[in-house]
Amino acid sequence: MVTFTEERLQALFNEMKNRKIGVIGDLMIDKYIWGDVARISPEAPVPVVEVTEESERLGGAANVGLNIVGLGGQCVLIGVAGNDAQADLLRSVITRQGMDAGGIVTDPSRRTTVKTRVIAQQQHVVRIDQEHRHPIDSATEANVIAYLESHIQELDALILEDYNKGVLTLNLIRRVINLANHYGKMVMVDPKKNHFFEYRNVTLFKPNLKETSEGLNRRLSTDEEVISAGKDLLDRLNSDYVLITRSEKGMSLFKKDGSHQHVETKALHVADVSGAGDTVIATLTLTLAAGGTIEEASSLANLAGGYVVGEVGILPATPDKVLDFWRKVK
């Protein structure tokens, strides 16, 4: 779609350093427990994992923030946490990673979302989810909106990052979009199934192929079917752009003027797709905020996504890593 020069890429990355992005959505902690299995429990037919290492990292909407900071931008995370020790850990890790945690609203009726993965001999043994998924209440909504209202003029763009954990309620979605449009701020959306068609009048809507198929309730097997779906989403959402990510088939961009373009994947190989969508939405947003065109934003996001899927584990993209990857694939 776009043929970059190294000078243009460097210029975009330099401009990203001056951009502040707000990310609103479901904040999580991803906890990992590594160990070895040498025996089966005498109490039940399950493996006994002898723990050798534990770590915590940011997940969900917070991982989008990690990618923004990794690319050189600034990030304000806005979401909800419980009144518990995990909330303290969440804020601590966010601050340690160079992000602003001031937008995290405390709701004592909810628990902070933690996903714990137990891994032994390079295999997932079990995942344990500690969370509440019911919609946040009106008082918590009001606190989220109040924070955004007091800080929105500082932001260059907003990302709505939905993991269907209850933060992005219908009312909150509408109020955030109206507020952003009032102040002329870009709104980028990474949706999930719930409220799929409520993200109207945004700058860019970025579902993956599976989410698009589920949202429209139809199969999307051919390029023609994807093109029809992208145009339908543009019409129904009245967004400026729709970008459908298609895994190994790259991305398809649809514009309000009726045109569409395809971006072929740049991935050399796929080791781990975890977190790739977070990298894509972060790169898209920062590139547009830095003055790039939508074509440049899509192409650079494709490069960043191609880099991260080639690495094991959820790693944020960085300018140096993306530049090195671009040199390999150009």
C-alpha positions in Angstrom: 0.0 0.0 0.0 2.8 2.4 1.0 6.5 2.3 0.1 8.3 3.7 3.1 11.7 5.3 3.1 13.8 5.0 6.3 13.7 8.8 6.6 9.8 8.8 6.5 9.6 6.1 9.1 12.1 7.9 11.4 10.1 11.1 11.0 6.9 9.4 12.0 8.5 7.8 15.0 10.0 11.2 16.0 6.5 12.8 15.8 5.0 10.0 17.9 7.1 11.1 20.9 5.0 14.3 21.2 1.6 12.5 21.2 -0.6 11.6 24.2 -3.2 8.9 23.7 -6.0 8.0 26.1 -7.0 4.3 26.2 -10.4 3.5 27.7 -11.4 0.0 28.4 -10.9 -3.2 30.3 -7.7 -3.2 32.2 -6.2 -6.5 33.3 -3.2 -8.2 35.0 -1.8 -11.2 33.2 -0.1 -13.4 35.8 2.2 -16.3 34.7 3.2 -19.2 36.9 6.0 -21.4 35.4 6.9 -24.8 36.8 7.8 -28.4 36.2 5.6 -31.5 36.4 7.2 -34.7 37.7 4.2 -36.5 39.2 0.4 -36.8 39.3 -1.4 -35.7 42.5 -2.6 -38.6 44.7 -5.7 -36.6 45.5 -7.0 -36.4 41.9 -5.8 -37.3 38.4 -4.1 -33.9 37.8 -0.5 -32.9 37.4 1.4 -31.4 40.3 3.2 -28.2 39.2 6.3 -27.3 41.2 6.6 -23.6 40.7 9.9 -22.2 39.5 9.0 -18.7 38.5 6.1 -16.1 38.7 5.6 -12.8 36.9 2.9 -10.2 36.3 2.4 -8.1 33.2 -0.3 -5.8 31.9 -3.1 -7.2 29.8 -6.3 -6.1 28.0 -6.5 -2.4 27.4 -3.3 -1.9 29.4 -1.3 -3.8 26.8 -2.4 -1.3 24.2 -0.9 1.3 26.5 2.3 -0.7 26.7 2.6 -0.6 22.9 1.9 3.2 22.8 4.7 3.8 25.3 7.0 1.3 23.5 6.6 3.2 20.3 7.6 6.4 22.1 4.2 8.0 22.8 2.5 8.9 26.1 -0.5 7.1 27.4 -3.3 7.7 29.9 -5.1 4.6 30.9 -8.8 5.0 31.9 -10.7 2.1 33.3 -12.0 0.5 36.5 -10.4 -1.6 39.2 -11.6 -3.1 42.5 -10.6 -2.0 46.0 -8.2 -4.9 46.4 -4.5 -5.8 46.5 -4.6 -6.6 42.8 -5.7 -3.0 42.0 -2.6 -1.7 43.9 -0.5 -4.1 41.8 -2.2 -2.9 38.6 -1.5 0.8 39.4 2.1 0.0 40.4 2.9 -1.9 37.2 1.2 0.8 35.1 3.3 3.5 36.7 6.5 1.5 36.5 5.9 1.1 32.7 5.8 4.9 32.3 2.0 5.4 32.0 -0.5 7.6 33.8 -2.7 5.5 36.2 -4.8 8.5 37.3 -7.7 7.5 35.2 -8.4 4.2 37.0 -11.6 4.5 38.9 -12.1 2.4 42.0 -15.3 0.3 42.3 -15.4 -1.6 45.6 -18.2 -3.9 44.2 -15.9 -5.3 41.5 -12.7 -7.2 41.6 -9.7 -6.3 39.6 -9.4 -8.6 36.6 -6.6 -11.1 36.8 -5.9 -13.9 34.4 -3.5 -16.5 35.8 -1.8 -18.9 33.4 0.0 -22.0 34.8 2.6 -23.3 32.3 4.7 -26.4 32.7 7.0 -28.0 30.1 6.1 -25.2 27.7 2.4 -26.2 27.9 -0.5 -24.4 29.4 -1.8 -26.5 32.3 -4.7 -24.3 33.3 -5.9 -20.6 33.1 -7.7 -19.1 36.1 -9.8 -16.0 35.6 -10.7 -13.7 38.5 -13.1 -11.1 37.3 -16.5 -9.5 37.3 -18.0 -9.1 33.8 -21.3 -7.3 34.6 -21.6 -3.7 33.4 -20.3 -1.0 35.7 -22.9 1.0 37.5 -24.0 4.6 36.7 -21.9 6.1 39.5 -18.7 4.4 38.2 -19.7 5.5 34.7 -20.0 9.1 35.9 -16.5 9.0 37.5 -15.0 7.7 34.3 -16.6 10.4 32.3 -15.7 13.1 34.8 -12.0 12.1 34.6 -12.1 12.1 30.8 -13.9 15.5 30.7 -11.1 17.1 32.8 -8.3 15.6 30.7 -9.6 15.3 27.1 -8.1 18.5 25.9 -4.6 17.1 26.7 -5.1 14.1 24.5 -4.4 13.7 20.8 -6.7 10.7 20.3 -8.8 8.2 22.2 -8.8 4.4 21.8 -11.8 2.4 23.0 -10.5 -1.1 23.8 -13.3 -3.5 24.5 -12.8 -6.9 26.0 -16.5 -7.4 27.1 -15.6 -7.1 30.8 -18.2 -4.5 31.6 -16.4 -1.2 31.5 -17.5 0.0 28.0 -21.3 0.1 28.6 -23.7 1.4 26.0 -24.1 4.7 27.8 -20.4 5.2 28.3 -19.6 4.4 24.7 -22.1 7.0 23.5 -20.9 9.7 25.9 -17.2 9.2 25.2 -17.7 9.4 21.5 -19.9 12.5 21.7 -17.3 14.1 24.0 -14.4 13.3 21.7 -16.3 14.5 18.7 -17.2 17.7 20.5 -13.5 18.4 21.1 -12.4 17.2 17.7 -10.4 14.2 18.9 -9.9 11.1 16.9 -11.7 8.0 18.2 -10.3 4.6 17.4 -12.2 1.4 18.3 -11.0 -2.2 18.9 -14.4 -3.9 19.4 -15.7 -7.2 20.7 -19.1 -8.8 20.1 -21.1 -6.9 22.7 -22.2 -3.4 21.5 -20.5 -4.1 18.1 -22.8 -1.7 16.2 -22.9 1.0 18.9 -19.5 2.5 18.0 -21.0 5.1 15.5 -19.4 8.3 14.3 -15.8 7.3 15.1 -12.6 7.8 13.2 -11.7 4.1 12.7 -13.3 0.8 13.6 -10.9 -2.1 13.7 -12.5 -5.6 14.0 -10.8 -8.8 13.1 -12.3 -11.2 10.5 -14.0 -13.4 13.1 -15.6 -10.4 14.9 -16.8 -9.0 11.6 -18.3 -12.3 10.7 -20.1 -12.7 14.1 -21.2 -9.1 14.1 -22.8 -9.3 10.6 -23.9 -12.9 11.2 -22.5 -14.2 7.9 -19.6 -16.1 6.5 -16.7 -14.2 5.1 -14.7 -16.7 3.1 -13.8 -14.8 -0.1 -12.3 -11.4 -0.8 -15.6 -10.3 -2.3 -17.4 -11.2 0.9 -14.9 -9.2 3.0 -15.2 -6.2 0.7 -19.0 -6.3 1.0 -18.7 -6.6 4.8 -16.3 -3.7 5.1 -18.6 -1.4 3.1 -21.6 -2.5 5.2 -19.8 -1.6 8.4 -18.9 1.8 7.0 -22.5 2.5 6.2 -23.9 1.2 9.5 -21.3 2.9 11.7 -20.8 6.1 9.8 -17.1 5.9 10.6 -14.3 7.5 8.6 -12.5 4.2 8.1 -12.9 0.5 8.8 -9.9 -1.7 9.0 -10.5 -5.5 9.1 -7.5 -7.5 10.2 -7.4 -10.9 8.5 -4.5 -12.7 10.1 -2.2 -14.3 7.5 -4.2 -12.5 4.8 -3.2 -9.1 6.0 -5.7 -6.2 6.4 -8.4 -4.6 4.4 -9.0 -0.9 4.6 -12.3 0.8 3.7 -12.7 4.5 3.4 -15.8 6.8 3.6 -15.3 7.8 -0.1 -16.2 4.2 -1.1 -12.7 3.1 -1.9 -10.9 0.1 -0.4 -7.4 -1.2 -0.3 -5.7 -4.4 0.8 -2.5 -4.6 2.9 -0.6 -7.9 2.5 0.9 -9.3 5.7 4.5 -8.7 6.3 5.0 -11.5 8.8 7.9 -13.7 8.0 6.6 -16.5 10.3 4.0 -16.7 13.0 5.2 -17.7 16.5 2.6 -16.1 18.7 -0.4 -14.0 17.7 -1.2 -12.9 21.3 -1.3 -9.2 21.6 -1.0 -8.5 17.9 -4.3 -6.6 17.7 -3.2 -4.4 20.6 0.0 -3.5 18.6 -2.0 -2.7 15.5 -4.5 -0.3 17.1 -1.7 1.4 19.1 0.4 1.9 15.9 -2.6 3.0 13.8 -3.5 5.7 16.4 0.0 7.0 17.0 0.7 7.2 13.2 -2.4 9.2 12.5 -1.8 11.4 15.6 1.8 12.0 14.3 0.4 13.4 11.0 0.6 10.2 8.9 -2.0 9.3 6.3 -4.5 6.5 6.8 -2.5 4.5 4.2 0.7 5.1 6.1 -1.0 4.2 9.4 -2.3 0.9 8.0 1.0 0.0 6.5 3.0 0.8 9.6 0.5 -1.0 11.8 0.9 -4.0 9.4 4.7 -3.9 9.9 4.5 -3.6 13.6 2.0 -6.5 13.7 4.2 -8.6 11.5 7.1 -8.1 13.9 5.2 -9.0 17.1 3.6 -12.2 15.7 7.1 -13.5 14.9 8.1 -13.2 18.5 7.2 -15.6 21.3 5.2 -14.0 24.1 3.3 -10.7 24.2 5.9 -8.0 23.4 5.3 -4.4 22.5 6.6 -3.0 19.3 9.4 -0.4 19.5 10.7 1.9 16.7 14.1 0.1 16.6 12.4 -3.3 16.3 10.0 -2.2 13.7 12.7 -0.5 11.7 14.9 -3.7 11.8 11.8 -5.7 10.7 11.1 -3.3 7.8 14.7 -3.6 6.6 14.2 -7.4 6.4 10.9 -7.3 4.5 11.1 -4.2 2.3 
